[in-house]
Amino acid sequence: MSRRRLREITAAFVVAPPKDARVRTRLKLPGTDQAVPMAVGTHLGSLAGRDLAERCSEGRLSAEERADSRRGRRRALTAASSSRWAGAITRTSDDAWRLASDNLFAERRSLVSRTAWIRRRLSVPAGERRGRLRGDATRAERSQDQRRLQVLCRRLAVVEERRS
């Protein structure tokens, strides 16, 4: 067995911070200037809220309708802010709508799948087997599955209502 020497550990040292690094921190403004960012944030926040509400009220749109909707909303917002802010707000509203719609669709798909699986299991009496499908082991387990199915069906009805 060969003996290898361990390398020596050097003394600890501090590394200088990187140059040209962006540092995020709170603004430290004099007392008179503190109201300006708050006022701007409140104004832009109210515009964003109104735009999101308007986008939600429009519901599902085709690609052409979405483009027309965004163009009209952006023009309306430009009157109350800059065109850059209007574009950012409408883009954010469209992204939020799309994400919510995708999530709702995914939840519906999950609920449909889960209810179908429980219904298949409930079609077989407790403790029995039909081909590859097995019923619940006990009547208590079957009762729990029936309650779970009711809960999932209620949730599915809510999702269907929201999608419509």
Backbone as numpy.savetxt, mean C-alpha at the origin, in Angstrom:
# Nx Ny Nz CAx CAy CAz Cx Cy Cz
50.80 -30.58 11.44 49.95 -29.42 11.44 50.85 -28.19 11.44
50.59 -27.31 10.51 51.42 -26.12 10.42 50.83 -25.02 11.29
51.68 -24.27 11.89 51.23 -23.16 12.73 51.34 -21.88 11.92
50.16 -21.28 11.75 50.16 -20.01 11.03 50.07 -18.90 12.05
50.78 -17.86 11.76 50.76 -16.72 12.65 49.51 -15.90 12.39
48.87 -15.44 13.42 47.71 -14.57 13.29 48.20 -13.17 12.96
47.43 -12.49 12.16 47.83 -11.14 11.82 47.60 -10.23 13.01
48.35 -9.17 13.07 48.22 -8.24 14.17 47.06 -7.29 13.91
46.37 -6.95 14.96 45.24 -6.01 14.86 45.79 -4.61 15.05
45.43 -3.74 14.10 45.92 -2.37 14.18 45.04 -1.56 15.13
45.51 -0.43 15.50 44.77 0.44 16.42 43.53 0.99 15.71
42.51 1.25 16.49 41.27 1.79 15.93 41.49 3.23 15.46
40.74 3.62 14.44 40.85 4.98 13.94 39.48 5.43 13.44
39.30 6.73 13.31 38.05 7.31 12.86 38.17 7.69 11.40
37.17 7.32 10.62 37.17 7.63 9.20 36.47 8.97 9.00
37.02 9.78 8.15 36.41 11.09 7.86 35.09 10.88 7.12
34.12 11.75 7.34 32.85 11.61 6.63 33.04 11.83 5.13
32.23 11.20 4.30 32.40 11.37 2.86 32.10 12.80 2.44
32.77 13.24 1.42 32.54 14.59 0.91 31.34 14.57 -0.03
30.67 15.70 -0.15 29.51 15.86 -1.02 28.36 14.93 -0.64
28.29 14.55 0.61 27.19 13.70 1.06 26.00 14.57 1.44
24.82 14.10 1.11 23.61 14.85 1.46 23.22 14.47 2.89
23.00 15.46 3.69 22.61 15.24 5.08 21.20 15.78 5.25
20.32 14.91 5.71 18.95 15.34 5.95 18.82 15.73 7.41
18.30 16.88 7.62 18.12 17.37 8.98 16.96 18.35 9.00
16.53 18.71 10.14 15.47 19.70 10.26 16.02 21.08 9.91
15.15 21.90 9.37 15.54 23.27 9.10 15.57 24.04 10.41
16.61 24.79 10.61 16.70 25.63 11.80 16.54 27.07 11.33
15.32 27.54 11.42 15.00 28.86 10.90 14.76 29.82 12.06
15.00 31.10 11.80 14.66 32.09 12.83 13.15 32.10 13.06
12.73 32.61 14.20 11.33 32.59 14.60 10.36 33.13 13.57
10.74 34.20 12.88 9.81 34.80 11.92 9.66 33.94 10.67
10.67 33.15 10.32 10.62 32.36 9.10 10.02 30.97 9.30
9.75 30.56 10.52 9.24 29.22 10.77 7.83 29.02 10.24
7.06 30.07 10.13 5.68 29.95 9.68 5.57 29.66 8.19
6.57 30.04 7.42 6.50 29.88 5.96 6.44 28.41 5.55
7.39 27.53 5.98 7.29 26.12 5.57 6.00 25.47 6.05
5.52 25.84 7.23 4.26 25.28 7.72 3.10 25.70 6.82
3.07 26.95 6.42 1.99 27.43 5.55 2.04 26.74 4.19
3.25 26.60 3.64 3.39 25.94 2.34 2.97 24.48 2.44
3.41 23.79 3.50 3.04 22.39 3.70 1.55 22.20 3.88
0.93 23.09 4.63 -0.52 23.01 4.83 -1.26 23.23 3.51
-0.82 24.22 2.75 -1.45 24.52 1.46 -1.31 23.35 0.49
-0.08 22.83 0.33 0.14 21.72 -0.60 -0.57 20.45 -0.12
-0.62 20.25 1.18 -1.32 19.08 1.72 -2.81 19.13 1.43
-3.39 20.31 1.54 -4.82 20.43 1.24 -5.08 20.21 -0.25
-4.17 20.72 -1.10 -4.32 20.49 -2.54 -4.21 18.99 -2.86
-3.26 18.32 -2.22 -3.08 16.89 -2.46 -4.30 16.10 -2.00
-4.85 16.46 -0.85 -6.03 15.77 -0.35 -7.22 15.94 -1.28
-7.43 17.16 -1.75 -8.54 17.41 -2.67 -8.35 16.66 -3.99
-7.10 16.62 -4.48 -6.84 15.94 -5.74 -7.06 14.43 -5.59
-6.61 13.87 -4.48 -6.82 12.43 -4.27 -8.32 12.12 -4.16
-9.07 12.97 -3.48 -10.51 12.77 -3.37 -11.17 12.83 -4.76
-10.72 13.77 -5.58 -11.28 13.88 -6.93 -10.94 12.65 -7.75
-9.69 12.17 -7.64 -9.29 10.97 -8.39 -10.09 9.76 -7.95
-10.33 9.64 -6.65 -11.09 8.50 -6.13 -12.54 8.56 -6.60
-13.09 9.75 -6.70 -14.49 9.88 -7.13 -14.68 9.49 -8.60
-13.60 9.54 -9.38 -13.70 9.19 -10.80 -13.78 7.69 -11.03
-13.29 6.90 -10.09 -13.35 5.45 -10.23 -12.40 4.92 -11.28
-12.76 3.76 -11.85 -11.92 3.13 -12.87 -11.97 3.93 -14.17
-10.80 4.10 -14.77 -10.71 4.85 -16.03 -9.85 4.07 -17.02
-10.14 4.26 -18.30 -9.27 3.69 -19.32 -7.99 4.53 -19.38
-7.03 4.09 -20.14 -5.75 4.80 -20.23 -5.95 6.22 -20.76
-6.81 6.36 -21.77 -7.06 7.68 -22.34 -7.79 8.57 -21.34
-8.76 8.00 -20.64 -9.50 8.77 -19.64 -8.59 9.18 -18.48
-7.67 8.29 -18.11 -6.71 8.63 -17.04 -5.85 9.80 -17.43
-5.36 9.79 -18.68 -4.51 10.88 -19.16 -5.29 12.19 -19.19
-6.54 12.14 -19.67 -7.37 13.35 -19.70 -7.66 13.85 -18.29
-7.95 12.91 -17.39 -8.24 13.28 -16.01 -7.04 13.96 -15.36
-5.87 13.35 -15.54 -4.67 13.91 -14.92 -4.35 15.28 -15.51
-4.52 15.41 -16.81 -4.25 16.71 -17.46 -5.17 17.79 -16.90
-6.44 17.49 -16.77 -7.39 18.46 -16.25 -7.13 18.80 -14.79
-6.84 17.79 -13.98 -6.55 18.03 -12.57 -5.27 18.84 -12.41
-4.27 18.55 -13.26 -3.00 19.27 -13.18 -3.19 20.74 -13.54
-4.01 21.01 -14.54 -4.28 22.41 -14.91 -4.99 23.14 -13.78
-5.95 22.47 -13.16 -6.69 23.10 -12.06 -5.76 23.38 -10.87
-4.84 22.45 -10.60 -3.91 22.65 -9.48 -2.87 23.72 -9.79
-2.51 23.88 -11.05 -1.51 24.87 -11.42 -1.98 26.28 -11.07
-3.29 26.48 -11.07 -3.81 27.80 -10.70 -3.55 28.11 -9.23
-3.44 27.06 -8.39 -3.24 27.27 -6.96 -1.80 27.00 -6.52
-0.95 26.51 -7.43 0.45 26.22 -7.09 1.27 26.29 -8.37
2.50 25.83 -8.31 3.32 25.81 -9.53 2.99 24.57 -10.34
3.37 24.57 -11.60 3.10 23.41 -12.45 3.90 22.20 -11.98
5.07 22.42 -11.41 5.88 21.32 -10.91 5.19 20.63 -9.75
4.68 21.44 -8.80 3.95 20.86 -7.66 2.68 20.18 -8.14
1.98 20.78 -9.09 0.74 20.20 -9.62 1.02 18.83 -10.23
2.11 18.72 -11.00 2.47 17.44 -11.59 2.80 16.39 -10.55
3.55 16.81 -9.51 3.91 15.87 -8.45 2.68 15.40 -7.68
1.77 16.31 -7.41 0.57 15.96 -6.65 -0.31 15.01 -7.45
-0.54 15.30 -8.73 -1.41 14.43 -9.54 -0.76 13.06 -9.74
0.54 13.01 -9.91 1.24 11.73 -10.06 1.10 10.90 -8.79
1.25 11.55 -7.65 1.12 10.86 -6.37 -0.30 10.34 -6.18
-1.29 11.14 -6.55 -2.69 10.70 -6.43 -2.96 9.50 -7.33
-2.47 9.54 -8.56 -2.67 8.42 -9.47 -1.98 7.16 -8.96
-0.77 7.31 -8.42 -0.05 6.16 -7.87 -0.79 5.58 -6.66
-1.32 6.45 -5.80 -2.06 5.98 -4.63 -3.33 5.24 -5.07
-4.03 5.76 -6.06 -5.24 5.10 -6.57 -4.89 3.73 -7.14
-3.83 3.66 -7.94 -3.44 2.40 -8.56 -3.03 1.37 -7.51
-2.27 1.80 -6.52 -1.85 0.89 -5.47 -3.04 0.37 -4.68
-3.97 1.25 -4.34 -5.16 0.83 -3.60 -5.99 -0.15 -4.43
-6.12 0.13 -5.71 -6.89 -0.75 -6.59 -6.22 -2.13 -6.70
-4.91 -2.14 -6.86 -4.17 -3.41 -6.93 -4.31 -4.20 -5.63
-4.22 -3.51 -4.50 -4.35 -4.19 -3.21 -5.75 -4.77 -3.03
-6.75 -4.03 -3.46 -8.13 -4.51 -3.35 -8.33 -5.73 -4.23
-7.78 -5.72 -5.43 -7.89 -6.86 -6.33 -7.18 -8.08 -5.73
-6.00 -7.86 -5.15 -5.26 -8.97 -4.55 -6.01 -9.54 -3.34
-6.61 -8.66 -2.55 -7.38 -9.15 -1.40 -8.58 -9.96 -1.87
-9.26 -9.51 -2.93 -10.40 -10.25 -3.46 -9.96 -11.63 -3.93
-8.86 -11.68 -4.68 -8.36 -12.95 -5.18 -8.04 -13.90 -4.03
-7.42 -13.38 -2.98 -7.08 -14.20 -1.82 -8.34 -14.71 -1.12
-9.33 -13.84 -0.94 -10.56 -14.25 -0.27 -11.33 -15.28 -1.08
-11.40 -15.11 -2.39 -12.09 -16.08 -3.24 -11.41 -17.44 -3.13
-10.10 -17.45 -3.17 -9.35 -18.70 -3.07 -9.57 -19.38 -1.73
-9.51 -18.61 -0.64 -9.67 -19.18 0.69 -11.08 -19.70 0.93
-12.09 -18.97 0.46 -13.46 -19.44 0.65 -13.72 -20.70 -0.17
-13.16 -20.76 -1.38 -13.33 -21.96 -2.22 -12.71 -23.18 -1.55
-11.55 -23.00 -0.95 -10.88 -24.11 -0.29 -11.70 -24.60 0.91
-12.21 -23.69 1.71 -13.01 -24.08 2.88 -14.31 -24.75 2.42
-14.93 -24.25 1.38 -16.15 -24.87 0.86 -15.89 -26.30 0.38
-14.75 -26.52 -0.26 -14.40 -27.88 -0.70 -14.25 -28.80 0.50
-13.58 -28.32 1.53 -13.42 -29.16 2.73 -14.75 -29.42 3.41
-15.63 -28.42 3.42 -16.93 -28.59 4.07 -17.86 -29.50 3.27
-17.55 -29.73 1.99 -18.40 -30.61 1.19 -18.22 -32.08 1.57
-17.15 -32.38 2.30 -16.89 -33.74 2.76 -17.25 -33.81 4.24
-18.02 -34.81 4.66 -18.36 -34.92 6.08 -17.12 -35.05 6.96
-17.27 -34.65 8.22 -16.15 -34.69 9.18 -15.64 -36.12 9.33
-14.33 -36.27 9.29 -13.68 -37.56 9.50 -13.67 -38.45 8.27
-14.23 -38.02 7.15 -14.25 -38.84 5.94 -13.31 -38.28 4.88
-13.25 -39.05 3.80 -12.35 -38.67 2.71 -13.02 -39.01 1.38
-12.90 -38.10 0.40 -13.41 -38.35 -0.95 -12.26 -38.11 -1.92
-11.69 -39.19 -2.39 -10.53 -39.07 -3.27 -9.37 -38.43 -2.51
-8.85 -37.36 -3.05 -7.73 -36.69 -2.39 -8.19 -35.65 -1.39
-9.49 -35.36 -1.39 -10.05 -34.33 -0.52 -10.47 -34.95 0.80
-10.01 -34.36 1.89 -10.31 -34.87 3.22 -11.16 -33.85 3.96
-12.16 -34.30 4.65 -12.99 -33.43 5.46 -12.27 -33.06 6.74
-12.88 -32.21 7.55 -12.28 -31.83 8.82 -12.17 -33.06 9.72
-11.19 -33.05 10.61 -10.95 -34.22 11.46 -12.09 -34.43 12.46
-12.59 -33.34 13.04 -13.64 -33.46 14.05 -14.78 -32.51 13.72
-15.89 -32.70 14.43 -17.04 -31.80 14.23 -16.71 -30.40 14.76
-15.91 -30.33 15.80 -15.52 -29.02 16.33 -14.70 -28.25 15.30
-13.79 -28.95 14.64 -12.98 -28.31 13.60 -13.87 -27.88 12.43
-14.86 -28.68 12.10 -15.80 -28.34 11.03 -16.59 -27.09 11.39
-16.99 -26.99 12.66 -17.72 -25.83 13.13 -16.86 -24.57 13.02
-15.59 -24.68 13.37 -14.67 -23.55 13.25 -14.52 -23.14 11.78
-14.44 -24.11 10.89 -14.33 -23.80 9.46 -15.59 -23.09 8.96
-16.74 -23.50 9.44 -17.98 -22.84 9.02 -18.02 -21.39 9.49
-17.57 -21.16 10.73 -17.51 -19.77 11.22 -16.50 -18.96 10.42
-15.37 -19.56 10.15 -14.34 -18.88 9.37 -14.86 -18.54 7.97
-15.60 -19.45 7.37 -16.18 -19.20 6.05 -17.14 -18.02 6.10
-17.95 -17.92 7.14 -18.87 -16.80 7.27 -18.11 -15.47 7.37
-17.05 -15.46 8.15 -16.24 -14.24 8.30 -15.62 -13.85 6.95
-15.05 -14.82 6.25 -14.42 -14.54 4.97 -15.45 -14.09 3.93
-16.65 -14.66 3.96 -17.70 -14.25 3.01 -18.13 -12.81 3.28
-18.20 -12.43 4.55 -18.53 -11.03 4.87 -17.45 -10.10 4.37
-16.18 -10.47 4.59 -15.07 -9.65 4.11 -15.09 -9.55 2.59
-15.41 -10.66 1.92 -15.47 -10.66 0.46 -16.59 -9.75 -0.03
-17.72 -9.74 0.66 -18.83 -8.86 0.28 -18.42 -7.39 0.40
-17.68 -7.06 1.45 -17.20 -5.68 1.62 -16.24 -5.31 0.50
-15.32 -6.22 0.16 -14.36 -5.95 -0.92 -15.09 -5.79 -2.25
-16.08 -6.64 -2.51 -16.84 -6.53 -3.77 -17.57 -5.19 -3.83
-18.13 -4.77 -2.71 -18.82 -3.48 -2.68 -17.86 -2.33 -2.95
-16.68 -2.39 -2.33 -15.68 -1.33 -2.55 -15.19 -1.32 -3.99
-15.06 -2.50 -4.61 -14.60 -2.56 -6.00 -15.63 -1.99 -6.95
-16.90 -2.18 -6.62 -17.95 -1.66 -7.53 -18.07 -0.17 -7.36
